[in-house]
Amino acid sequence: MIVPLQLFDVAITIETVVYGVLAFIIFSTMVSITVISYQGYRRYQSRAMKFFALGFGSLLLTQVLILPASHLLEFDPFIEQTSIQLTQAIGGLCILYAIRLNN
C-alpha cells in the first residue's frame, strides 16, 4: 500500500536554535584548532603541535562520530558514556602532554 507524503512536523524552539548554534561554534572552533595545530606540526616539525592536533582531534572525534552513531545505532548507555569519556580522556592527556613538552 502506498502512503501519501505526510507533513514532517518539527517544533523549532529557542532551545534547539541555541543548542544548534553553540554546537556549530564548538565544532568549528575544534576543527580550526586541529587544522592549525597539524599545520604547525607539519611546518615546524613540532612535537607539541602534533599532540595538540591529536588531542583536539580526539575531542572532535567525540562530536563527529561517537555521539551521532550512538543516537542512530542506539548503543548501550554504558558503552556510549565509556567511549565518550575515553576519547575525552585521551584528548585531554594529549593536550596536557603537549603543554608540558619542551622543544
PyMOL commands that set and color helices and strands:
alter all, ss='L'
color gray80, all
select helices_A, chain A and resi 14-44+47-73+77-100
alter helices_A, ss='H'
color red, helices_A
deselect
rebuild
show_as cartoon
